[in-house]
């Protein structure tokens, strides 16, 4: 297997990540001397909250069926039904 980075010019650390989901551990590589350029454009998403948007949200929410959430006595099952 060939070398993917020049270890003599780039400083880095490799950390194992044990997530208990598999018998294989993930590996994270952290570079310490990498510089990145600043993006020229940035976007901001702004959610409008006013009387009309709240009314519309309540209207759309009224079409959801909440019976399986409110009729459940077990907290975890109710949460999973909600989710």
mmCIF file of the N, C-alpha and C atoms, coordinates in Angstrom:
data_MODEL
# 
_entry.id   MODEL 
# 
loop_
_atom_site.group_PDB 
_atom_site.id 
_atom_site.type_symbol 
_atom_site.label_atom_id 
_atom_site.label_alt_id 
_atom_site.label_comp_id 
_atom_site.label_asym_id 
_atom_site.label_entity_id 
_atom_site.label_seq_id 
_atom_site.pdbx_PDB_ins_code 
_atom_site.Cartn_x 
_atom_site.Cartn_y 
_atom_site.Cartn_z 
_atom_site.occupancy 
_atom_site.B_iso_or_equiv 
_atom_site.pdbx_formal_charge 
_atom_site.auth_seq_id 
_atom_site.auth_comp_id 
_atom_site.auth_asym_id 
_atom_site.auth_atom_id 
_atom_site.pdbx_PDB_model_num 
ATOM 1   N N  . UNK A 1 1  ? 0.845   -1.165 0.000  1.00 0.00 ? 1  UNK A N  1 
ATOM 2   C CA . UNK A 1 1  ? 0.000   0.000  0.000  1.00 0.00 ? 1  UNK A CA 1 
ATOM 3   C C  . UNK A 1 1  ? 0.895   1.234  0.000  1.00 0.00 ? 1  UNK A C  1 
ATOM 4   N N  . UNK A 1 2  ? 0.566   2.196  -0.850 1.00 0.00 ? 2  UNK A N  1 
ATOM 5   C CA . UNK A 1 2  ? 1.367   3.407  -0.962 1.00 0.00 ? 2  UNK A CA 1 
ATOM 6   C C  . UNK A 1 2  ? 1.054   4.402  0.139  1.00 0.00 ? 2  UNK A C  1 
ATOM 7   N N  . UNK A 1 3  ? 1.955   5.323  0.285  1.00 0.00 ? 3  UNK A N  1 
ATOM 8   C CA . UNK A 1 3  ? 1.791   6.362  1.292  1.00 0.00 ? 3  UNK A CA 1 
ATOM 9   C C  . UNK A 1 3  ? 0.876   7.447  0.740  1.00 0.00 ? 3  UNK A C  1 
ATOM 10  N N  . UNK A 1 4  ? -0.115  7.871  1.523  1.00 0.00 ? 4  UNK A N  1 
ATOM 11  C CA . UNK A 1 4  ? -1.090  8.831  1.030  1.00 0.00 ? 4  UNK A CA 1 
ATOM 12  C C  . UNK A 1 4  ? -0.741  10.268 1.387  1.00 0.00 ? 4  UNK A C  1 
ATOM 13  N N  . UNK A 1 5  ? 0.033   10.483 2.412  1.00 0.00 ? 5  UNK A N  1 
ATOM 14  C CA . UNK A 1 5  ? 0.451   11.836 2.783  1.00 0.00 ? 5  UNK A CA 1 
ATOM 15  C C  . UNK A 1 5  ? 1.939   11.831 3.069  1.00 0.00 ? 5  UNK A C  1 
ATOM 16  N N  . UNK A 1 6  ? 2.570   12.969 2.856  1.00 0.00 ? 6  UNK A N  1 
ATOM 17  C CA . UNK A 1 6  ? 3.994   13.104 3.148  1.00 0.00 ? 6  UNK A CA 1 
ATOM 18  C C  . UNK A 1 6  ? 4.135   13.369 4.638  1.00 0.00 ? 6  UNK A C  1 
ATOM 19  N N  . UNK A 1 7  ? 4.483   12.344 5.390  1.00 0.00 ? 7  UNK A N  1 
ATOM 20  C CA . UNK A 1 7  ? 4.536   12.446 6.848  1.00 0.00 ? 7  UNK A CA 1 
ATOM 21  C C  . UNK A 1 7  ? 5.641   13.374 7.328  1.00 0.00 ? 7  UNK A C  1 
ATOM 22  N N  . UNK A 1 8  ? 6.569   13.727 6.476  1.00 0.00 ? 8  UNK A N  1 
ATOM 23  C CA . UNK A 1 8  ? 7.669   14.579 6.897  1.00 0.00 ? 8  UNK A CA 1 
ATOM 24  C C  . UNK A 1 8  ? 7.343   16.062 6.744  1.00 0.00 ? 8  UNK A C  1 
ATOM 25  N N  . UNK A 1 9  ? 6.264   16.388 6.031  1.00 0.00 ? 9  UNK A N  1 
ATOM 26  C CA . UNK A 1 9  ? 5.898   17.792 5.820  1.00 0.00 ? 9  UNK A CA 1 
ATOM 27  C C  . UNK A 1 9  ? 4.600   18.172 6.517  1.00 0.00 ? 9  UNK A C  1 
ATOM 28  N N  . UNK A 1 10 ? 3.762   17.230 6.859  1.00 0.00 ? 10 UNK A N  1 
ATOM 29  C CA . UNK A 1 10 ? 2.470   17.507 7.469  1.00 0.00 ? 10 UNK A CA 1 
ATOM 30  C C  . UNK A 1 10 ? 2.436   16.848 8.841  1.00 0.00 ? 10 UNK A C  1 
ATOM 31  N N  . UNK A 1 11 ? 2.048   17.622 9.832  1.00 0.00 ? 11 UNK A N  1 
ATOM 32  C CA . UNK A 1 11 ? 1.935   17.087 11.186 1.00 0.00 ? 11 UNK A CA 1 
ATOM 33  C C  . UNK A 1 11 ? 0.496   16.665 11.434 1.00 0.00 ? 11 UNK A C  1 
ATOM 34  N N  . UNK A 1 12 ? 0.325   15.470 11.955 1.00 0.00 ? 12 UNK A N  1 
ATOM 35  C CA . UNK A 1 12 ? -1.026  14.956 12.158 1.00 0.00 ? 12 UNK A CA 1 
ATOM 36  C C  . UNK A 1 12 ? -1.029  13.973 13.318 1.00 0.00 ? 12 UNK A C  1 
ATOM 37  N N  . UNK A 1 13 ? -2.240  13.737 13.829 1.00 0.00 ? 13 UNK A N  1 
ATOM 38  C CA . UNK A 1 13 ? -2.462  12.742 14.872 1.00 0.00 ? 13 UNK A CA 1 
ATOM 39  C C  . UNK A 1 13 ? -3.597  11.844 14.417 1.00 0.00 ? 13 UNK A C  1 
ATOM 40  N N  . UNK A 1 14 ? -3.524  10.578 14.765 1.00 0.00 ? 14 UNK A N  1 
ATOM 41  C CA . UNK A 1 14 ? -4.581  9.624  14.439 1.00 0.00 ? 14 UNK A CA 1 
ATOM 42  C C  . UNK A 1 14 ? -5.154  9.090  15.746 1.00 0.00 ? 14 UNK A C  1 
ATOM 43  N N  . UNK A 1 15 ? -6.495  9.167  15.849 1.00 0.00 ? 15 UNK A N  1 
ATOM 44  C CA . UNK A 1 15 ? -7.179  8.718  17.058 1.00 0.00 ? 15 UNK A CA 1 
ATOM 45  C C  . UNK A 1 15 ? -8.151  7.597  16.715 1.00 0.00 ? 15 UNK A C  1 
ATOM 46  N N  . UNK A 1 16 ? -8.201  6.536  17.503 1.00 0.00 ? 16 UNK A N  1 
ATOM 47  C CA . UNK A 1 16 ? -9.238  5.520  17.289 1.00 0.00 ? 16 UNK A CA 1 
ATOM 48  C C  . UNK A 1 16 ? -10.553 5.993  17.899 1.00 0.00 ? 16 UNK A C  1 
ATOM 49  N N  . UNK A 1 17 ? -11.653 5.635  17.267 1.00 0.00 ? 17 UNK A N  1 
ATOM 50  C CA . UNK A 1 17 ? -12.981 5.965  17.782 1.00 0.00 ? 17 UNK A CA 1 
ATOM 51  C C  . UNK A 1 17 ? -13.726 4.657  17.987 1.00 0.00 ? 17 UNK A C  1 
ATOM 52  N N  . UNK A 1 18 ? -14.005 4.334  19.226 1.00 0.00 ? 18 UNK A N  1 
ATOM 53  C CA . UNK A 1 18 ? -14.721 3.105  19.558 1.00 0.00 ? 18 UNK A CA 1 
ATOM 54  C C  . UNK A 1 18 ? -16.181 3.475  19.755 1.00 0.00 ? 18 UNK A C  1 
ATOM 55  N N  . UNK A 1 19 ? -17.052 2.981  18.870 1.00 0.00 ? 19 UNK A N  1 
ATOM 56  C CA . UNK A 1 19 ? -18.461 3.366  18.954 1.00 0.00 ? 19 UNK A CA 1 
ATOM 57  C C  . UNK A 1 19 ? -19.381 2.215  19.345 1.00 0.00 ? 19 UNK A C  1 
ATOM 58  N N  . UNK A 1 20 ? -18.848 1.047  19.584 1.00 0.00 ? 20 UNK A N  1 
ATOM 59  C CA . UNK A 1 20 ? -19.611 -0.131 20.011 1.00 0.00 ? 20 UNK A CA 1 
ATOM 60  C C  . UNK A 1 20 ? -20.702 -0.538 19.024 1.00 0.00 ? 20 UNK A C  1 
ATOM 61  N N  . UNK A 1 21 ? -20.649 -0.073 17.803 1.00 0.00 ? 21 UNK A N  1 
ATOM 62  C CA . UNK A 1 21 ? -21.628 -0.471 16.792 1.00 0.00 ? 21 UNK A CA 1 
ATOM 63  C C  . UNK A 1 21 ? -21.102 -1.584 15.890 1.00 0.00 ? 21 UNK A C  1 
ATOM 64  N N  . UNK A 1 22 ? -19.811 -1.775 15.902 1.00 0.00 ? 22 UNK A N  1 
ATOM 65  C CA . UNK A 1 22 ? -19.213 -2.744 15.001 1.00 0.00 ? 22 UNK A CA 1 
ATOM 66  C C  . UNK A 1 22 ? -17.967 -3.316 15.668 1.00 0.00 ? 22 UNK A C  1 
ATOM 67  N N  . UNK A 1 23 ? -17.438 -4.366 15.075 1.00 0.00 ? 23 UNK A N  1 
ATOM 68  C CA . UNK A 1 23 ? -16.182 -4.899 15.586 1.00 0.00 ? 23 UNK A CA 1 
ATOM 69  C C  . UNK A 1 23 ? -14.990 -4.178 14.951 1.00 0.00 ? 23 UNK A C  1 
ATOM 70  N N  . UNK A 1 24 ? -15.270 -3.165 14.138 1.00 0.00 ? 24 UNK A N  1 
ATOM 71  C CA . UNK A 1 24 ? -14.221 -2.345 13.536 1.00 0.00 ? 24 UNK A CA 1 
ATOM 72  C C  . UNK A 1 24 ? -14.270 -0.960 14.164 1.00 0.00 ? 24 UNK A C  1 
ATOM 73  N N  . UNK A 1 25 ? -13.120 -0.422 14.533 1.00 0.00 ? 25 UNK A N  1 
ATOM 74  C CA . UNK A 1 25 ? -13.054 0.910  15.093 1.00 0.00 ? 25 UNK A CA 1 
ATOM 75  C C  . UNK A 1 25 ? -12.807 1.919  13.981 1.00 0.00 ? 25 UNK A C  1 
ATOM 76  N N  . UNK A 1 26 ? -13.426 3.078  14.101 1.00 0.00 ? 26 UNK A N  1 
ATOM 77  C CA . UNK A 1 26 ? -13.176 4.160  13.154 1.00 0.00 ? 26 UNK A CA 1 
ATOM 78  C C  . UNK A 1 26 ? -11.861 4.834  13.520 1.00 0.00 ? 26 UNK A C  1 
ATOM 79  N N  . UNK A 1 27 ? -11.319 5.577  12.590 1.00 0.00 ? 27 UNK A N  1 
ATOM 80  C CA . UNK A 1 27 ? -10.089 6.314  12.847 1.00 0.00 ? 27 UNK A CA 1 
ATOM 81  C C  . UNK A 1 27 ? -10.301 7.758  12.422 1.00 0.00 ? 27 UNK A C  1 
ATOM 82  N N  . UNK A 1 28 ? -9.887  8.682  13.255 1.00 0.00 ? 28 UNK A N  1 
ATOM 83  C CA . UNK A 1 28 ? -9.954  10.104 12.939 1.00 0.00 ? 28 UNK A CA 1 
ATOM 84  C C  . UNK A 1 28 ? -8.536  10.614 12.806 1.00 0.00 ? 28 UNK A C  1 
ATOM 85  N N  . UNK A 1 29 ? -8.308  11.358 11.745 1.00 0.00 ? 29 UNK A N  1 
ATOM 86  C CA . UNK A 1 29 ? -6.993  11.971 11.560 1.00 0.00 ? 29 UNK A CA 1 
ATOM 87  C C  . UNK A 1 29 ? -7.162  13.475 11.761 1.00 0.00 ? 29 UNK A C  1 
ATOM 88  N N  . UNK A 1 30 ? -6.312  14.053 12.587 1.00 0.00 ? 30 UNK A N  1 
ATOM 89  C CA . UNK A 1 30 ? -6.355  15.488 12.876 1.00 0.00 ? 30 UNK A CA 1 
ATOM 90  C C  . UNK A 1 30 ? -5.075  16.119 12.348 1.00 0.00 ? 30 UNK A C  1 
ATOM 91  N N  . UNK A 1 31 ? -5.228  17.036 11.407 1.00 0.00 ? 31 UNK A N  1 
ATOM 92  C CA . UNK A 1 31 ? -4.083  17.758 10.866 1.00 0.00 ? 31 UNK A CA 1 
ATOM 93  C C  . UNK A 1 31 ? -3.885  19.024 11.681 1.00 0.00 ? 31 UNK A C  1 
ATOM 94  N N  . UNK A 1 32 ? -2.642  19.332 12.026 1.00 0.00 ? 32 UNK A N  1 
ATOM 95  C CA . UNK A 1 32 ? -2.389  20.464 12.903 1.00 0.00 ? 32 UNK A CA 1 
ATOM 96  C C  . UNK A 1 32 ? -1.914  21.703 12.168 1.00 0.00 ? 32 UNK A C  1 
ATOM 97  N N  . UNK A 1 33 ? -1.540  21.596 10.927 1.00 0.00 ? 33 UNK A N  1 
ATOM 98  C CA . UNK A 1 33 ? -0.977  22.775 10.251 1.00 0.00 ? 33 UNK A CA 1 
ATOM 99  C C  . UNK A 1 33 ? -1.592  23.008 8.870  1.00 0.00 ? 33 UNK A C  1 
ATOM 100 N N  . UNK A 1 34 ? -2.877  22.784 8.752  1.00 0.00 ? 34 UNK A N  1 
ATOM 101 C CA . UNK A 1 34 ? -3.562  22.988 7.484  1.00 0.00 ? 34 UNK A CA 1 
ATOM 102 C C  . UNK A 1 34 ? -4.246  24.352 7.519  1.00 0.00 ? 34 UNK A C  1 
ATOM 103 N N  . UNK A 1 35 ? -4.071  25.132 6.479  1.00 0.00 ? 35 UNK A N  1 
ATOM 104 C CA . UNK A 1 35 ? -4.776  26.410 6.399  1.00 0.00 ? 35 UNK A CA 1 
ATOM 105 C C  . UNK A 1 35 ? -5.835  26.305 5.304  1.00 0.00 ? 35 UNK A C  1 
ATOM 106 N N  . UNK A 1 36 ? -6.964  26.904 5.562  1.00 0.00 ? 36 UNK A N  1 
ATOM 107 C CA . UNK A 1 36 ? -8.057  26.889 4.593  1.00 0.00 ? 36 UNK A CA 1 
ATOM 108 C C  . UNK A 1 36 ? -8.428  28.314 4.235  1.00 0.00 ? 36 UNK A C  1 
ATOM 109 N N  . UNK A 1 37 ? -8.975  28.482 3.055  1.00 0.00 ? 37 UNK A N  1 
ATOM 110 C CA . UNK A 1 37 ? -9.392  29.803 2.631  1.00 0.00 ? 37 UNK A CA 1 
ATOM 111 C C  . UNK A 1 37 ? -10.811 30.089 3.112  1.00 0.00 ? 37 UNK A C  1 
ATOM 112 N N  . UNK A 1 38 ? -11.115 31.354 3.281  1.00 0.00 ? 38 UNK A N  1 
ATOM 113 C CA . UNK A 1 38 ? -12.437 31.773 3.714  1.00 0.00 ? 38 UNK A CA 1 
ATOM 114 C C  . UNK A 1 38 ? -13.372 31.786 2.504  1.00 0.00 ? 38 UNK A C  1 
ATOM 115 N N  . UNK A 1 39 ? -14.547 31.193 2.623  1.00 0.00 ? 39 UNK A N  1 
ATOM 116 C CA . UNK A 1 39 ? -15.466 31.204 1.486  1.00 0.00 ? 39 UNK A CA 1 
ATOM 117 C C  . UNK A 1 39 ? -15.886 32.630 1.147  1.00 0.00 ? 39 UNK A C  1 
ATOM 118 N N  . UNK A 1 40 ? -16.096 32.878 -0.130 1.00 0.00 ? 40 UNK A N  1 
ATOM 119 C CA . UNK A 1 40 ? -16.449 34.220 -0.585 1.00 0.00 ? 40 UNK A CA 1 
ATOM 120 C C  . UNK A 1 40 ? -17.903 34.568 -0.268 1.00 0.00 ? 40 UNK A C  1 
ATOM 121 N N  . UNK A 1 41 ? -18.761 33.593 -0.309 1.00 0.00 ? 41 UNK A N  1 
ATOM 122 C CA . UNK A 1 41 ? -20.174 33.836 -0.059 1.00 0.00 ? 41 UNK A CA 1 
ATOM 123 C C  . UNK A 1 41 ? -20.602 33.074 1.188  1.00 0.00 ? 41 UNK A C  1 
ATOM 124 N N  . UNK A 1 42 ? -21.491 33.684 1.924  1.00 0.00 ? 42 UNK A N  1 
ATOM 125 C CA . UNK A 1 42 ? -22.080 32.972 3.044  1.00 0.00 ? 42 UNK A CA 1 
ATOM 126 C C  . UNK A 1 42 ? -23.588 33.184 2.982  1.00 0.00 ? 42 UNK A C  1 
ATOM 127 N N  . UNK A 1 43 ? -24.312 32.195 3.431  1.00 0.00 ? 43 UNK A N  1 
ATOM 128 C CA . UNK A 1 43 ? -25.755 32.233 3.393  1.00 0.00 ? 43 UNK A CA 1 
ATOM 129 C C  . UNK A 1 43 ? -26.295 32.106 4.809  1.00 0.00 ? 43 UNK A C  1 
ATOM 130 N N  . UNK A 1 44 ? -27.340 32.831 5.069  1.00 0.00 ? 44 UNK A N  1 
ATOM 131 C CA . UNK A 1 44 ? -27.997 32.765 6.363  1.00 0.00 ? 44 UNK A CA 1 
ATOM 132 C C  . UNK A 1 44 ? -29.459 32.424 6.140  1.00 0.00 ? 44 UNK A C  1 
ATOM 133 N N  . UNK A 1 45 ? -29.933 31.441 6.858  1.00 0.00 ? 45 UNK A N  1 
ATOM 134 C CA . UNK A 1 45 ? -31.336 31.069 6.786  1.00 0.00 ? 45 UNK A CA 1 
ATOM 135 C C  . UNK A 1 45 ? -32.026 31.651 8.007  1.00 0.00 ? 45 UNK A C  1 
ATOM 136 N N  . UNK A 1 46 ? -33.058 32.425 7.757  1.00 0.00 ? 46 UNK A N  1 
ATOM 137 C CA . UNK A 1 46 ? -33.799 33.055 8.841  1.00 0.00 ? 46 UNK A CA 1 
ATOM 138 C C  . UNK A 1 46 ? -35.235 32.557 8.779  1.00 0.00 ? 46 UNK A C  1 
ATOM 139 N N  . UNK A 1 47 ? -35.701 32.011 9.866  1.00 0.00 ? 47 UNK A N  1 
ATOM 140 C CA . UNK A 1 47 ? -37.074 31.541 9.951  1.00 0.00 ? 47 UNK A CA 1 
ATOM 141 C C  . UNK A 1 47 ? -37.957 32.702 10.394 1.00 0.00 ? 47 UNK A C  1 
ATOM 142 N N  . UNK A 1 48 ? -38.985 32.974 9.607  1.00 0.00 ? 48 UNK A N  1 
ATOM 143 C CA . UNK A 1 48 ? -39.910 34.043 9.951  1.00 0.00 ? 48 UNK A CA 1 
ATOM 144 C C  . UNK A 1 48 ? -40.909 33.531 10.983 1.00 0.00 ? 48 UNK A C  1 
ATOM 145 N N  . UNK A 1 49 ? -41.002 34.219 12.104 1.00 0.00 ? 49 UNK A N  1 
ATOM 146 C CA . UNK A 1 49 ? -41.967 33.875 13.134 1.00 0.00 ? 49 UNK A CA 1 
ATOM 147 C C  . UNK A 1 49 ? -42.842 35.108 13.331 1.00 0.00 ? 49 UNK A C  1 
ATOM 148 N N  . UNK A 1 50 ? -44.082 34.976 12.890 1.00 0.00 ? 50 UNK A N  1 
ATOM 149 C CA . UNK A 1 50 ? -45.039 36.054 13.067 1.00 0.00 ? 50 UNK A CA 1 
ATOM 150 C C  . UNK A 1 50 ? -46.426 35.425 13.210 1.00 0.00 ? 50 UNK A C  1 
ATOM 151 N N  . UNK A 1 51 ? -47.438 36.249 13.291 1.00 0.00 ? 51 UNK A N  1 
ATOM 152 C CA . UNK A 1 51 ? -48.792 35.747 13.514 1.00 0.00 ? 51 UNK A CA 1 
ATOM 153 C C  . UNK A 1 51 ? -49.229 34.793 12.395 1.00 0.00 ? 51 UNK A C  1 
ATOM 154 N N  . UNK A 1 52 ? -48.899 35.126 11.155 1.00 0.00 ? 52 UNK A N  1 
ATOM 155 C CA . UNK A 1 52 ? -49.301 34.282 10.024 1.00 0.00 ? 52 UNK A CA 1 
ATOM 156 C C  . UNK A 1 52 ? -48.579 32.934 10.015 1.00 0.00 ? 52 UNK A C  1 
ATOM 157 N N  . UNK A 1 53 ? -47.278 32.938 10.269 1.00 0.00 ? 53 UNK A N  1 
ATOM 158 C CA . UNK A 1 53 ? -46.542 31.674 10.241 1.00 0.00 ? 53 UNK A CA 1 
ATOM 159 C C  . UNK A 1 53 ? -46.943 30.776 11.404 1.00 0.00 ? 53 UNK A C  1 
ATOM 160 N N  . UNK A 1 54 ? -47.237 31.364 12.563 1.00 0.00 ? 54 UNK A N  1 
ATOM 161 C CA . UNK A 1 54 ? -47.677 30.566 13.711 1.00 0.00 ? 54 UNK A CA 1 
ATOM 162 C C  . UNK A 1 54 ? -49.051 29.969 13.441 1.00 0.00 ? 54 UNK A C  1 
ATOM 163 N N  . UNK A 1 55 ? -49.946 30.763 12.841 1.00 0.00 ? 55 UNK A N  1 
ATOM 164 C CA . UNK A 1 55 ? -51.277 30.263 12.484 1.00 0.00 ? 55 UNK A CA 1 
ATOM 165 C C  . UNK A 1 55 ? -51.173 29.135 11.472 1.00 0.00 ? 55 UNK A C  1 
ATOM 166 N N  . UNK A 1 56 ? -50.327 29.300 10.481 1.00 0.00 ? 56 UNK A N  1 
ATOM 167 C CA . UNK A 1 56 ? -50.133 28.252 9.470  1.00 0.00 ? 56 UNK A CA 1 
ATOM 168 C C  . UNK A 1 56 ? -49.544 26.988 10.095 1.00 0.00 ? 56 UNK A C  1 
ATOM 169 N N  . UNK A 1 57 ? -48.583 27.135 11.005 1.00 0.00 ? 57 UNK A N  1 
ATOM 170 C CA . UNK A 1 57 ? -47.997 25.985 11.686 1.00 0.00 ? 57 UNK A CA 1 
ATOM 171 C C  . UNK A 1 57 ? -49.058 25.225 12.482 1.00 0.00 ? 57 UNK A C  1 
ATOM 172 N N  . UNK A 1 58 ? -49.884 25.950 13.228 1.00 0.00 ? 58 UNK A N  1 
ATOM 173 C CA . UNK A 1 58 ? -50.953 25.312 14.011 1.00 0.00 ? 58 UNK A CA 1 
ATOM 174 C C  . UNK A 1 58 ? -51.944 24.608 13.092 1.00 0.00 ? 58 UNK A C  1 
ATOM 175 N N  . UNK A 1 59 ? -52.230 25.198 11.954 1.00 0.00 ? 59 UNK A N  1 
ATOM 176 C CA . UNK A 1 59 ? -53.153 24.600 10.984 1.00 0.00 ? 59 UNK A CA 1 
ATOM 177 C C  . UNK A 1 59 ? -52.584 23.287 10.434 1.00 0.00 ? 59 UNK A C  1 
ATOM 178 N N  . UNK A 1 60 ? -51.349 23.313 10.015 1.00 0.00 ? 60 UNK A N  1 
ATOM 179 C CA . UNK A 1 60 ? -50.703 22.106 9.464  1.00 0.00 ? 60 UNK A CA 1 
ATOM 180 C C  . UNK A 1 60 ? -50.563 21.043 10.551 1.00 0.00 ? 60 UNK A C  1 
ATOM 181 N N  . UNK A 1 61 ? -50.242 21.453 11.768 1.00 0.00 ? 61 UNK A N  1 
ATOM 182 C CA . UNK A 1 61 ? -50.089 20.528 12.880 1.00 0.00 ? 61 UNK A CA 1 
ATOM 183 C C  . UNK A 1 61 ? -51.412 19.854 13.237 1.00 0.00 ? 61 UNK A C  1 
ATOM 184 N N  . UNK A 1 62 ? -52.521 20.541 13.003 1.00 0.00 ? 62 UNK A N  1 
ATOM 185 C CA . UNK A 1 62 ? -53.837 19.980 13.338 1.00 0.00 ? 62 UNK A CA 1 
ATOM 186 C C  . UNK A 1 62 ? -54.181 18.764 12.475 1.00 0.00 ? 62 UNK A C  1 
ATOM 187 N N  . UNK A 1 63 ? -53.512 18.586 11.358 1.00 0.00 ? 63 UNK A N  1 
ATOM 188 C CA . UNK A 1 63 ? -53.759 17.430 10.499 1.00 0.00 ? 63 UNK A CA 1 
ATOM 189 C C  . UNK A 1 63 ? -52.995 16.184 10.939 1.00 0.00 ? 63 UNK A C  1 
ATOM 190 N N  . UNK A 1 64 ? -52.105 16.316 11.897 1.00 0.00 ? 64 UNK A N  1 
ATOM 191 C CA . UNK A 1 64 ? -51.349 15.168 12.395 1.00 0.00 ? 64 UNK A CA 1 
ATOM 192 C C  . UNK A 1 64 ? -52.213 14.344 13.343 1.00 0.00 ? 64 UNK A C  1 
ATOM 193 N N  . UNK A 1 65 ? -52.014 13.036 13.316 1.00 0.00 ? 65 UNK A N  1 
ATOM 194 C CA . UNK A 1 65 ? -52.745 12.127 14.195 1.00 0.00 ? 65 UNK A CA 1 
ATOM 195 C C  . UNK A 1 65 ? -51.892 11.873 15.434 1.00 0.00 ? 65 UNK A C  1 
ATOM 196 N N  . UNK A 1 66 ? -52.379 12.311 16.599 1.00 0.00 ? 66 UNK A N  1 
ATOM 197 C CA . UNK A 1 66 ? -51.631 12.196 17.844 1.00 0.00 ? 66 UNK A CA 1 
ATOM 198 C C  . UNK A 1 66 ? -52.172 11.098 18.744 1.00 0.00 ? 66 UNK A C  1 
ATOM 199 N N  . UNK A 1 67 ? -53.123 10.309 18.253 1.00 0.00 ? 67 UNK A N  1 
ATOM 200 C CA . UNK A 1 67 ? -53.773 9.299  19.092 1.00 0.00 ? 67 UNK A CA 1 
ATOM 201 C C  . UNK A 1 67 ? -52.785 8.293  19.664 1.00 0.00 ? 67 UNK A C  1 
ATOM 202 N N  . UNK A 1 68 ? -51.854 7.795  18.842 1.00 0.00 ? 68 UNK A N  1 
ATOM 203 C CA . UNK A 1 68 ? -50.902 6.783  19.327 1.00 0.00 ? 68 UNK A CA 1 
ATOM 204 C C  . UNK A 1 68 ? -49.892 7.369  20.311 1.00 0.00 ? 68 UNK A C  1 
ATOM 205 N N  . UNK A 1 69 ? -49.766 8.689  20.379 1.00 0.00 ? 69 UNK A N  1 
ATOM 206 C CA . UNK A 1 69 ? -48.877 9.320  21.360 1.00 0.00 ? 69 UNK A CA 1 
ATOM 207 C C  . UNK A 1 69 ? -49.615 9.508  22.680 1.00 0.00 ? 69 UNK A C  1 
ATOM 208 N N  . UNK A 1 70 ? -50.816 10.111 22.611 1.00 0.00 ? 70 UNK A N  1 
ATOM 209 C CA . UNK A 1 70 ? -51.533 10.453 23.831 1.00 0.00 ? 70 UNK A CA 1 
ATOM 210 C C  . UNK A 1 70 ? -52.194 9.252  24.501 1.00 0.00 ? 70 UNK A C  1 
ATOM 211 N N  . UNK A 1 71 ? -52.485 8.209  23.761 1.00 0.00 ? 71 UNK A N  1 
ATOM 212 C CA . UNK A 1 71 ? -53.137 7.045  24.362 1.00 0.00 ? 71 UNK A CA 1 
ATOM 213 C C  . UNK A 1 71 ? -52.142 6.086  25.004 1.00 0.00 ? 71 UNK A C  1 
ATOM 214 N N  . UNK A 1 72 ? -50.867 6.262  24.744 1.00 0.00 ? 72 UNK A N  1 
ATOM 215 C CA . UNK A 1 72 ? -49.833 5.370  25.265 1.00 0.00 ? 72 UNK A CA 1 
ATOM 216 C C  . UNK A 1 72 ? -49.513 5.730  26.719 1.00 0.00 ? 72 UNK A C  1 
ATOM 217 N N  . UNK A 1 73 ? -49.392 4.710  27.578 1.00 0.00 ? 73 UNK A N  1 
ATOM 218 C CA . UNK A 1 73 ? -49.062 4.958  28.983 1.00 0.00 ? 73 UNK A CA 1 
ATOM 219 C C  . UNK A 1 73 ? -47.563 4.860  29.257 1.00 0.00 ? 73 UNK A C  1 
ATOM 220 N N  . UNK A 1 74 ? -46.852 4.150  28.421 1.00 0.00 ? 74 UNK A N  1 
ATOM 221 C CA . UNK A 1 74 ? -45.402 4.032  28.600 1.00 0.00 ? 74 UNK A CA 1 
ATOM 222 C C  . UNK A 1 74 ? -44.686 5.245  28.008 1.00 0.00 ? 74 UNK A C  1 
ATOM 223 N N  . UNK A 1 75 ? -43.835 5.876  28.801 1.00 0.00 ? 75 UNK A N  1 
ATOM 224 C CA . UNK A 1 75 ? -43.160 7.088  28.376 1.00 0.00 ? 75 UNK A CA 1 
ATOM 225 C C  . UNK A 1 75 ? -42.277 6.832  27.162 1.00 0.00 ? 75 UNK A C  1 
ATOM 226 N N  . UNK A 1 76 ? -41.494 5.766  27.193 1.00 0.00 ? 76 UNK A N  1 
ATOM 227 C CA . UNK A 1 76 ? -40.575 5.487  26.086 1.00 0.00 ? 76 UNK A CA 1 
ATOM 228 C C  . UNK A 1 76 ? -41.332 5.163  24.797 1.00 0.00 ? 76 UNK A C  1 
ATOM 229 N N  . UNK A 1 77 ? -42.402 4.402  24.909 1.00 0.00 ? 77 UNK A N  1 
ATOM 230 C CA . UNK A 1 77 ? -43.188 4.076  23.718 1.00 0.00 ? 77 UNK A CA 1 
ATOM 231 C C  . UNK A 1 77 ? -43.871 5.326  23.177 1.00 0.00 ? 77 UNK A C  1 
ATOM 232 N N  . UNK A 1 78 ? -44.391 6.156  24.066 1.00 0.00 ? 78 UNK A N  1 
ATOM 233 C CA . UNK A 1 78 ? -45.019 7.419  23.632 1.00 0.00 ? 78 UNK A CA 1 
ATOM 234 C C  . UNK A 1 78 ? -44.010 8.298  22.923 1.00 0.00 ? 78 UNK A C  1 
ATOM 235 N N  . UNK A 1 79 ? -42.808 8.372  23.461 1.00 0.00 ? 79 UNK A N  1 
ATOM 236 C CA . UNK A 1 79 ? -41.760 9.170  22.815 1.00 0.00 ? 79 UNK A CA 1 
ATOM 237 C C  . UNK A 1 79 ? -41.435 8.615  21.429 1.00 0.00 ? 79 UNK A C  1 
ATOM 238 N N  . UNK A 1 80 ? -41.272 7.301  21.337 1.00 0.00 ? 80 UNK A N  1 
ATOM 239 C CA . UNK A 1 80 ? -40.970 6.704  20.036 1.00 0.00 ? 80 UNK A CA 1 
ATOM 240 C C  . UNK A 1 80 ? -42.124 6.921  19.058 1.00 0.00 ? 80 UNK A C  1 
ATOM 241 N N  . UNK A 1 81 ? -43.357 6.865  19.523 1.00 0.00 ? 81 UNK A N  1 
ATOM 242 C CA . UNK A 1 81 ? -44.488 7.152  18.642 1.00 0.00 ? 81 UNK A CA 1 
ATOM 243 C C  . UNK A 1 81 ? -44.467 8.598  18.179 1.00 0.00 ? 81 UNK A C  1 
ATOM 244 N N  . UNK A 1 82 ? -44.117 9.510  19.084 1.00 0.00 ? 82 UNK A N  1 
ATOM 245 C CA . UNK A 1 82 ? -44.008 10.919 18.727 1.00 0.00 ? 82 UNK A CA 1 
ATOM 246 C C  . UNK A 1 82 ? -42.906 11.137 17.728 1.00 0.00 ? 82 UNK A C  1 
ATOM 247 N N  . UNK A 1 83 ? -41.775 10.515 17.993 1.00 0.00 ? 83 UNK A N  1 
ATOM 248 C CA . UNK A 1 83 ? -40.604 10.709 17.134 1.00 0.00 ? 83 UNK A CA 1 
ATOM 249 C C  . UNK A 1 83 ? -40.879 10.145 15.761 1.00 0.00 ? 83 UNK A C  1 
# 
